[in-house]
Amino acid sequence: MDELVGVGSTSTLLAWVIDDALYPSGISVDDLLVIETALDPVPGDVVLVVYEGELYLRRLAPRGQAPALLSDIPGIPPLLISDGQSIEIKGVVTWNLHRHPGAVVPAGMRDVDVPVRLDELIKAKACSTYLARASGRSMIDAGIRPGDILVVDRTCDPQPGHVVVAIVDGDFTVKRLGGDNGFAHLDPSNPDFTSIALNPEDEPELWGTVTWNLQRIAER
């Protein structure tokens, strides 16, 4: 995982997200960010910044707009950038690791600044963990976007509320497992999609539980 997301150099930082200012972009509280300090920030980048002595995670205003640090939440005002203000950009966010129900962070790992290895943090094992590329928008409200890399654990016993990879009628799908009154179903996290009933006669197969999804933030 370190090689996949570019962790390991002295210019890389890892940081836990502590607010929902960029939630509409899929960056939520308790997500883990990979931050590259050697990249030159450009308009539109998500950056970790010290602004007037306070630490913020914000997006640089796009080209053509007044220089500012923006939140994705309409009610949070922009932080304007002008001459004479104290501002220091610590680095550019390159990846976001979003945790799902079923993921287990080792005891004490949440309290350290830099985990030893990402494989250790996400409990990835060669014999039981695989990666899958997400497609479609049925799980958009769960922070899973087209092109995201899903970390799927086949040893995690799927429970209602877990995001799972399933085969239904011969097709792969990623949905949230639901169940009531003895009937199981697969639920989307997008109101534009409908639930899928799991009928035993259709022989549905659950391939594993999605524990994390990796979202590329900066393409450079």
Protein Blocks (a to p, Z undefined) as FASTA:
>chain_A
ZZmnopaiakbccdddfbfklmmnopaghiacdddfkbccdehiacdddeehiacddddd
dehiacddddfbfklccddddehiacddfbdcfbdcdddehiacdehklmpmbdfblklm
nopafklpccdddedjklmmnopaehiacdddfkbccdehiacdddeehiacddddddee
hiacddddbfkbccddddfklopacfbdcfbdcddfblZZ
